[in-house]
């Protein structure tokens, strides 16, 4: 009985020191920035005779993300992304979609996010194509402060084109911030 009481006291102390938090407790808006580094799986640039170059090129891009959490569904966010590819050619991608963060309510510092975007891809140099951009992604997040998290994950960028377009599998790293002021504490927080 003493062990059970001691375990309960330890659990109660942990619960007091680590109240349950919703992923959007610091505000409904999210803002993030990150980098992707990976490999091109399909031809991106063309040679002088119009054939795709070696598809094993290194790909890298800068990303900016905005999101809005829907309070009606804990963990669900509408999101928009801008992608600036700077290697092996230059391109801009603009997309919108949805993502889900889980667990949406937790006492811990770790969460996961998965989602997908669809939008427009515009090649500027190299593959000068205008096409649809589709991107599924998944990432692991760790809270740095209550309003900021660092993340790492994987993303697959697909922008089909008649010259091979772009398909790139990349590692994704960056940071996210919650904005919009403090929301009401979680009903399950103690």
Helices and strands as residue ranges (DSSP letters): H 2-17, E 21-22, E 29-40, E 58-69, E 76-87, E 90-102, E 105-106, E 110-125, E 130-145, E 148-159, E 166-179
